[in-house]
């Protein structure tokens, strides 16, 4: 058995291997430290770099690589590193390097625009860029999604996301004179503005987005009414002309006014993005609720020049609806062109009269068939529609619903939709018919024959007057003269103080005056023979044909 080697002695046949320790020379310390510092600087630089985004604008006006800055609240948050045309060469792409602290501007709904001098509805903006140069304005969005490409705005947004307030949606038939930046008024004080507008999805209206600043947004309640305050509102009534305008700014730029009706209860402030209807004027906006509408059809046989869509419909002088359609039709039986008019009425506008009618007739307003039967009863009692003149100067017409007890009876069709209401001719039309009837009667008169007969009668009358003046009147005068001579001789024989003489003197005087009156009558008839038929004209002087008593 082989004995083990003692300590310190190498066993025969075994290699003695010793490991050498690695040592760094002082010469390599400096390069290693330099490399580590460089790596740390690169890592720090990469970590400090912000996101890179691409902005797409229609033109590159005001954009310069490595010069144009991106600012938010007048603080630089990035700069343009590159400007180039898009692939389709229809726009310009600006590559922007944002700062690390500007990562919130990569949100999908962030907005970017070029700030340059502008003149718009809100006034003049961007004057400071005349000295500092154009720059890109930014507004951070609120979305949780991120994006790297954005469509740049051609004009600055009127309201940024950071401004306190609420946005509301308005729906109207057309935009009118409103535009982005048009003011929104509350009690004639500007409290907001129009920030956006777009056509409705069906193309039948316009959606307008308005922004009301805080703390004025609390005045927008669930029952608030908005109306267009643009231009001048002119009303003509019994008290004369009334001209209203919200302000000079609204007159030039357009505007919107809102207010809650006086009869509305105390409402809570509306939540953001609440939708409202934009009315055309204050009168329609603050009117009581219309209630359930009822559509009616009218058919007129006469021309309706001056009747237009939106013309009022009145019942007993109270406006309860409006005209919604006017169409020309053709009747094959009569070979004529009647006019079909569609109207909408709101029975609830009758107020207490409507409530009393429902209570008296025990009528359910939600029962459509009961409503049709009620309308049929009104038609049987003489309810008719008539086109009347609303303004003699403009010739505008309106529709009046009135009861005509003497109107001809008509058959009411309860199955027609919409319900058909009979019509009667317009008042002017009736007057024209009456005048036409009078003219026709006058034309039928034998005027020429009547004139010939009058001429013949006047000729015979002249002959009679000449005969009376030439023969009869001289004989009467001779007789009177003889009587006068006889009385004078009798007077000479009577005593001067006797009663007989006084009576005789009076008789002679009266005979003299009678003779003169007959002479004047003869002369007047010779000049005016037609007075025997027509009488004495009103402006002719009165003829004193009666003898007056002696003084």
VOGU-3710 file (C-alpha; in Angstrom, 3 decimals, decimal comma):
1> xxxxxxxxxx> 0,000/0,000/0,000  1,333/3,345/-1,104  2,043/5,765/1,636  0,746/9,341/1,466  3,098/12,203/0,943  3,848/14,337/3,833  2,725/17,962/4,000  4,767/20,226/1,763  6,017/17,387/-0,361  4,758/16,786/-3,891
11> xxxxxxxxxx> 3,591/13,390/-4,690  5,502/11,713/-7,449  3,816/11,948/-10,913  1,514/14,968/-10,101  1,826/18,484/-11,770  2,011/21,489/-9,516  -0,392/24,137/-11,029  -0,726/27,603/-9,486  -3,525/30,157/-10,471  -2,308/33,712/-11,251
21> xxxxxxxxxx> -4,465/36,574/-10,016  -5,675/39,230/-12,617  -4,755/42,754/-11,784  -5,876/46,002/-13,503  -3,303/48,447/-14,419  -3,866/52,071/-13,469  -3,568/52,983/-17,130  -7,034/51,508/-17,912  -8,974/53,250/-15,171  -9,449/56,520/-17,076
31> xxxxxxxxxx> -10,845/54,947/-20,313  -13,202/52,749/-18,358  -14,564/55,687/-16,395  -14,979/57,679/-19,605  -16,962/54,864/-21,200  -19,196/54,543/-18,173  -19,837/58,294/-18,108  -20,631/58,296/-21,814  -23,076/55,416/-21,433  -24,766/57,172/-18,534
41> xxxxxxxxxx> -25,049/60,378/-20,537  -26,583/58,525/-23,454  -29,053/56,764/-21,180  -29,893/60,044/-19,438  -30,332/61,824/-22,760  -32,602/59,096/-24,054  -34,616/59,129/-20,870  -34,953/62,926/-20,990  -36,164/63,054/-24,588  -39,867/63,651/-25,048
51> xxxxxxxxxx> -42,201/62,057/-27,562  -42,036/62,817/-31,282  -45,291/63,640/-33,093  -46,256/64,640/-36,622  -48,600/67,570/-37,303  -50,391/67,810/-40,633  -51,206/71,319/-41,932  -52,633/72,508/-45,242  -49,651/74,807/-45,831  -46,212/75,307/-44,340
61> xxxxxxxxxx> -46,684/79,027/-43,788  -44,854/80,065/-40,607  -43,164/76,645/-40,141  -39,358/76,455/-40,160  -37,287/73,411/-39,147  -35,212/73,844/-35,961  -36,688/77,313/-35,466  -40,452/77,206/-35,020  -41,369/76,517/-31,402  -44,369/74,821/-29,831
71> xxxxxxxxxx> -45,850/76,766/-26,929  -48,488/76,210/-24,294  -49,514/79,206/-22,184  -46,549/81,013/-23,732  -44,107/78,340/-22,422  -41,963/76,410/-24,923  -42,777/72,679/-24,817  -41,157/71,584/-28,075  -39,827/72,595/-31,463  -40,208/71,666/-35,119
81> xxxxxxxxxx> -37,376/69,420/-36,262  -38,443/68,775/-39,837  -40,937/70,137/-42,390  -41,766/68,154/-45,526  -44,589/67,565/-47,994  -47,003/64,725/-47,410  -46,968/61,650/-49,617  -49,885/62,920/-51,727  -48,321/66,426/-51,844  -51,621/67,990/-50,756
91> xxxxxxxxxx> -50,489/69,036/-47,290  -47,413/69,573/-45,111  -46,118/67,321/-42,321  -44,228/68,983/-39,493  -42,235/66,678/-37,201  -42,273/68,022/-33,650  -40,061/66,961/-30,768  -41,848/67,568/-27,500  -40,274/67,985/-24,105  -40,412/65,178/-21,563
101> xxxxxxxxxx> -42,941/67,028/-19,422  -45,189/67,537/-22,470  -46,234/63,880/-22,805  -49,839/64,851/-22,028  -49,992/66,590/-25,421  -49,874/63,197/-27,154  -53,457/62,514/-26,093  -55,674/61,740/-29,034  -57,906/64,813/-28,680  -55,067/67,330/-28,291
111> xxxxxxxxxx> -55,161/70,332/-30,599  -52,394/72,159/-32,472  -52,544/75,293/-34,615  -50,238/77,942/-36,050  -50,397/81,251/-34,183  -50,134/84,202/-36,555  -51,841/87,636/-36,783  -55,573/87,116/-37,422  -58,692/89,255/-37,654  -61,850/87,357/-36,781
121> xxxxxxxxxx> -65,251/87,622/-35,098  -63,602/87,808/-31,688  -61,251/90,627/-32,685  -57,553/90,799/-33,557  -55,213/88,105/-32,214  -51,576/87,066/-32,620  -50,151/90,598/-32,746  -47,112/89,542/-30,680  -45,983/87,209/-33,480  -45,088/90,243/-35,590
131> xxxxxxxxxx> -41,909/90,524/-33,480  -41,314/86,991/-32,192  -42,396/85,126/-35,302  -45,067/82,491/-35,819  -45,231/79,524/-33,471  -47,430/76,470/-32,929  -50,035/76,715/-30,188  -51,091/73,596/-28,308  -53,917/72,480/-26,064  -53,708/69,166/-24,215
141> xxxxxxxxxx> -56,643/66,826/-24,593  -58,492/64,758/-22,022  -58,637/61,376/-23,757  -56,854/58,328/-22,351  -55,796/57,194/-25,836  -52,486/58,315/-27,334  -51,608/59,307/-30,895  -48,505/60,234/-32,899  -50,166/62,024/-35,826  -52,504/65,013/-35,503
151> xxxxxxxxxx> -54,438/67,211/-37,926  -53,488/70,820/-37,314  -56,237/73,429/-36,993  -56,386/76,320/-39,444  -57,581/78,708/-36,717  -57,123/78,791/-32,946  -59,913/77,081/-30,987  -62,151/79,651/-29,273  -62,159/77,689/-26,009  -59,384/75,540/-24,576
161> xxxxxxxxxx> -59,873/72,517/-22,353  -58,443/74,244/-19,339  -61,017/77,052/-19,223  -63,754/76,465/-16,613  -67,307/76,257/-17,874  -69,735/73,944/-19,647  -70,487/73,059/-23,237  -74,056/72,683/-24,518  -75,501/71,474/-27,810  -78,134/73,453/-29,720
171> xxxxxxxxxx> -80,162/72,194/-32,667  -81,665/74,548/-35,236  -82,992/74,545/-38,780  -80,165/76,643/-40,252  -77,069/78,479/-39,037  -78,190/81,966/-40,043  -75,605/84,644/-39,306  -73,964/82,691/-36,474  -70,294/81,755/-36,666  -67,522/80,458/-34,445
181> xxxxxxxxxx> -66,888/83,162/-31,877  -70,436/84,574/-31,943  -71,297/85,695/-28,391  -73,775/84,022/-26,056  -75,757/86,447/-23,861  -77,578/86,145/-20,562  -79,632/89,227/-19,673  -77,640/91,184/-22,297  -74,283/90,227/-20,693  -71,853/88,102/-22,761
191> xxxxxxxxxx> -71,218/84,849/-20,867  -69,954/82,528/-23,611  -69,569/81,961/-27,315  -70,144/79,561/-30,189  -67,246/77,095/-30,400  -68,311/74,708/-33,179  -71,099/73,828/-35,588  -71,828/71,015/-38,036  -74,652/69,625/-40,130  -76,888/67,020/-38,560
201> xxxxxxxxxx> -76,415/63,401/-39,590  -79,554/63,487/-41,768  -78,690/66,902/-43,225  -81,996/68,404/-42,052  -80,587/70,676/-39,385  -77,501/72,193/-37,805  -75,922/71,263/-34,479  -74,267/74,200/-32,706  -71,906/73,780/-29,760  -71,746/76,687/-27,317
211> xxxxxxxxxx> -69,529/77,229/-24,298  -70,740/79,133/-21,224  -68,006/80,229/-18,866  -68,010/79,599/-15,136  -69,689/80,722/-12,887  -72,355/81,812/-15,386  -72,951/78,208/-16,474  -75,131/77,647/-13,386  -77,824/79,820/-15,006  -78,329/77,208/-17,717
221> xxxxxxxxxx> -81,027/74,943/-16,280  -83,056/72,064/-17,625  -85,869/74,446/-18,593  -83,659/77,113/-20,184  -84,638/78,377/-23,642  -82,128/79,514/-26,278  -83,007/81,795/-29,206  -81,175/83,518/-32,049  -80,480/87,156/-31,149  -78,847/88,110/-34,449
231> xxxxxxxxxx> -79,923/91,194/-36,380  -82,861/93,464/-35,581  -86,297/92,292/-34,448  -89,061/94,585/-35,735  -92,641/94,112/-34,513  -95,720/95,961/-35,730  -98,629/95,968/-33,318  -101,485/98,052/-32,000  -98,968/100,206/-30,117  -96,915/100,946/-33,240
241> xxxxxxxxxx> -93,429/99,805/-34,221  -91,104/98,043/-31,776  -87,432/97,608/-32,711  -85,263/95,311/-30,587  -81,622/94,229/-30,811  -79,456/92,434/-28,259  -76,307/94,503/-28,845  -74,220/96,076/-31,571  -71,932/93,034/-31,489  -74,875/90,686/-32,019
251> xxxxxxxxxx> -76,072/92,905/-34,858  -72,711/92,612/-36,636  -71,506/89,134/-35,637  -74,711/87,338/-34,686  -75,454/86,016/-31,220  -77,460/83,663/-29,013  -79,466/84,530/-25,896  -80,753/82,173/-23,220  -83,138/82,518/-20,306  -85,637/80,433/-18,394
261> xxxxxxxxxx> -89,352/81,321/-18,771  -90,935/83,243/-15,908  -93,511/80,513/-15,367  -90,909/77,735/-15,043  -90,180/76,240/-11,603  -86,794/76,498/-9,948  -84,580/74,111/-11,893  -81,179/72,709/-11,092  -78,190/73,604/-13,273  -77,979/71,490/-16,395
271> xxxxxxxxxx> -75,172/68,988/-16,858  -72,589/69,455/-19,580  -73,477/68,452/-23,169  -77,224/68,870/-22,545  -79,108/69,414/-25,825  -81,565/72,261/-26,433  -83,594/73,633/-29,317  -82,498/76,985/-30,724  -85,638/79,075/-31,371  -85,851/81,788/-34,001
281> xxxxxxxxxx> -86,916/84,600/-31,667  -87,658/85,413/-28,055  -91,431/85,246/-28,472  -91,462/81,635/-29,623  -88,747/80,643/-27,142  -90,528/81,920/-24,023  -94,025/80,894/-25,125  -95,856/78,304/-22,991  -95,447/74,667/-24,037  -97,262/73,874/-27,245
291> xxxxxxxxxx> -98,436/70,471/-26,126  -99,451/67,735/-28,530  -99,584/68,963/-32,158  -102,491/68,207/-34,485  -102,016/68,288/-38,252  -104,878/69,435/-40,479  -105,336/69,674/-44,249  -107,039/72,532/-46,127  -108,030/72,863/-49,782  -108,584/76,257/-51,417
301> xxxxxxxxxx> -110,014/76,936/-54,864  -108,764/80,533/-55,152  -105,252/81,904/-55,508  -103,322/82,342/-52,256  -100,691/84,866/-53,209  -99,145/86,146/-49,989  -99,572/82,914/-48,008  -96,236/81,382/-47,062  -94,900/78,581/-44,903  -94,775/79,595/-41,199
311> xxxxxxxxxx> -97,722/81,973/-41,681  -99,794/82,031/-38,462  -102,999/80,073/-37,916  -105,488/81,851/-35,656  -108,657/80,793/-33,860  -110,900/83,623/-32,689  -107,915/85,969/-33,058  -105,548/83,780/-30,974  -102,521/82,249/-32,701  -102,640/78,483/-32,204
321> xxxxxxxxxx> -100,461/77,138/-35,026  -98,726/77,791/-38,313  -98,673/76,787/-41,973  -96,251/73,934/-42,685  -96,877/73,127/-46,370  -98,356/74,715/-49,525  -98,759/72,554/-52,639  -100,509/73,062/-55,966  -102,841/70,229/-57,044  -104,883/69,334/-60,139
331> xxxxxxxxxx> -108,546/68,302/-60,027  -109,427/66,037/-62,955  -113,182/66,512/-62,509  -113,249/70,310/-62,522  -110,089/70,737/-64,616  -108,848/73,273/-62,070  -105,776/73,782/-59,915  -106,729/73,862/-56,226  -104,155/74,576/-53,527  -103,557/72,131/-50,681
341> xxxxxxxxxx> -102,382/73,749/-47,452  -101,044/71,809/-44,481  -101,250/73,376/-41,031  -100,334/72,311/-37,514  -102,276/73,533/-34,490  -101,642/73,217/-30,776  -104,962/73,049/-28,881  -103,149/73,540/-25,581  -102,479/77,162/-26,587  -106,155/77,871/-25,934
351> xxxxxxxxxx> -105,303/77,772/-22,235  -108,253/77,620/-19,858  -110,723/77,396/-22,724  -109,112/74,128/-23,778  -109,277/72,724/-20,238  -112,932/73,742/-19,818  -113,797/72,199/-23,176  -112,163/68,898/-22,214  -113,978/68,886/-18,869  -117,372/69,797/-20,340
361> xxxxxxxxxx> -117,179/67,257/-23,156  -115,399/64,635/-21,019  -112,837/64,320/-23,779  -109,612/62,365/-23,413  -106,813/64,282/-25,202  -104,822/61,068/-25,672  -107,685/59,348/-27,533  -107,055/60,054/-31,241  -110,442/58,791/-32,423  -112,245/60,907/-29,837
371> xxxxxxxxxx> -110,314/63,942/-31,063  -111,360/63,250/-34,657  -115,008/62,920/-33,635  -114,749/66,200/-31,748  -113,311/67,899/-34,829  -116,165/66,445/-36,898  -118,666/67,981/-34,477  -117,001/71,367/-34,898  -117,182/71,049/-38,681  -120,898/70,228/-38,501
381> xxxxxxxxxx> -121,407/73,378/-36,416  -119,750/75,538/-39,077  -116,001/75,388/-38,393  -114,253/76,563/-41,558  -110,819/77,769/-42,585  -110,386/81,062/-44,392  -107,356/82,863/-45,827  -107,346/86,468/-44,642  -105,148/89,486/-45,200  -102,778/90,116/-42,323
391> xxxxxxxxxx> -101,069/93,213/-43,713  -102,441/95,488/-46,414  -98,988/96,924/-47,128  -97,159/93,624/-47,687  -100,145/91,560/-48,828  -99,310/88,715/-46,453  -102,065/86,228/-45,640  -102,805/84,058/-42,628  -105,244/81,213/-41,935  -108,244/81,891/-39,698
401> xxxxxxxxxx> -110,329/79,101/-38,152  -113,800/80,476/-37,457  -117,369/79,248/-37,087  -119,656/80,168/-40,002  -123,199/79,072/-39,031  -124,559/79,857/-42,521  -121,800/77,957/-44,324  -122,989/75,166/-46,652  -123,061/71,733/-45,062  -120,244/69,363/-46,008
411> xxxxxxxxxx> -119,588/65,693/-45,348  -116,813/65,157/-42,803  -114,449/62,285/-43,615  -113,326/60,773/-40,314  -110,929/58,372/-42,058  -108,844/61,029/-43,819  -105,314/61,546/-42,542  -104,581/64,302/-41,897  -108,061/65,515/-40,997  -109,576/67,710/-43,724
421> xxxxxxxxxx> -111,179/71,015/-42,657  -113,552/72,690/-45,178  -112,705/76,180/-46,383  -114,653/79,288/-47,359  -113,561/82,009/-49,802  -111,441/84,799/-48,438  -113,088/88,063/-47,412  -111,355/89,949/-50,223  -112,378/87,220/-52,610  -116,026/87,629/-51,547
431> xxxxxxxxxx> -115,770/91,399/-51,998  -114,354/90,922/-55,479  -117,180/88,532/-56,336  -119,777/91,023/-55,093  -118,199/93,849/-57,077  -118,044/91,621/-60,125  -121,736/90,753/-59,693  -122,648/94,448/-59,438  -120,636/95,249/-62,552  -122,371/92,462/-64,450
441> xxxxxxxxxx> -125,811/93,767/-63,407  -124,881/97,285/-64,440  -123,672/95,992/-67,792  -127,057/94,313/-68,334  -128,971/97,585/-67,867  -130,253/99,237/-71,140  -128,354/102,405/-70,413  -128,472/103,633/-74,001  -132,253/103,237/-74,219  -132,710/104,940/-70,843
451> xxxxxxxxxx> -130,550/107,839/-72,015  -132,601/108,185/-75,210  -135,838/108,241/-73,195  -134,421/110,882/-70,877  -133,403/113,016/-73,845  -136,910/112,716/-75,324  -138,527/113,596/-71,991  -136,269/116,594/-71,565  -137,136/117,772/-75,084  -140,868/117,552/-74,356
461> xxxxxxxxxx> -140,321/119,293/-71,040  -138,512/122,169/-72,723  -141,422/122,550/-75,130  -143,904/122,644/-72,256  -141,842/125,207/-70,387  -141,573/127,375/-73,480  -145,335/127,165/-73,979  -145,909/128,003/-70,317  -143,484/130,908/-70,502  -144,767/132,206/-73,855
471> xxxxxxxxxx> -148,536/131,860/-73,465  -149,745/130,957/-70,010  -147,434/133,113/-67,947  -148,096/136,359/-69,896  -151,848/135,782/-69,495  -151,454/135,326/-65,775  -149,389/138,477/-65,582  -152,025/140,431/-67,535  -154,731/139,145/-65,220  -152,741/140,167/-62,193
481> xxxxxxxxxx> -152,192/143,594/-63,642  -155,929/144,014/-64,221  -156,636/142,879/-60,697  -154,033/145,322/-59,430  -155,648/148,174/-61,345  -159,057/147,238/-59,986  -157,747/147,162/-56,452  -155,978/150,458/-56,903  -159,172/152,077/-58,084  -160,973/150,531/-55,149
491> xxxxxxxxxx> -158,235/151,743/-52,860  -158,619/155,273/-54,132  -162,303/155,181/-53,320  -161,719/153,882/-49,794  -160,877/156,113/-46,917  -157,250/156,322/-46,004  -157,719/155,213/-42,423  -160,281/152,489/-43,036  -159,439/148,799/-42,318  -160,572/147,839/-45,816
501> xxxxxxxxxx> -157,951/150,060/-47,337  -155,164/148,521/-45,277  -156,261/145,021/-46,239  -156,467/146,035/-49,854  -152,947/147,501/-49,707  -151,583/144,289/-48,298  -153,334/142,278/-50,982  -151,810/144,432/-53,703  -148,341/144,008/-52,258  -148,726/140,242/-52,105
511> xxxxxxxxxx> -149,956/140,112/-55,674  -146,896/142,080/-56,765  -144,541/139,738/-55,003  -146,353/136,726/-56,419  -145,922/138,112/-59,890  -142,173/138,509/-59,373  -141,903/134,974/-57,970  -143,663/133,515/-60,981  -141,310/135,414/-63,240  -138,263/134,054/-61,375
521> xxxxxxxxxx> -139,681/130,520/-61,495  -140,176/130,805/-65,207  -136,609/132,005/-65,716  -135,189/129,194/-63,525  -137,138/126,490/-65,373  -135,976/127,915/-68,673  -132,346/127,559/-67,566  -132,747/124,221/-65,702  -135,594/122,188/-67,186  -134,157/118,918/-65,792
531> xxxxxxxxxx> -134,915/120,088/-62,247  -138,525/118,988/-62,746  -137,183/115,361/-62,709  -134,114/115,558/-60,508  -135,218/118,328/-58,166  -133,208/121,350/-57,102  -129,474/120,669/-56,587  -128,183/120,787/-53,025  -125,800/123,634/-53,760  -128,423/125,754/-55,615
541> xxxxxxxxxx> -129,684/128,880/-53,766  -133,170/128,597/-52,371  -135,931/130,324/-54,360  -138,356/132,380/-52,326  -141,624/131,601/-54,057  -143,893/132,416/-51,128  -145,077/135,962/-50,591  -143,934/137,460/-47,320  -146,128/139,503/-45,086  -145,810/143,260/-45,138
551> x> -143,775/144,925/-42,553
//
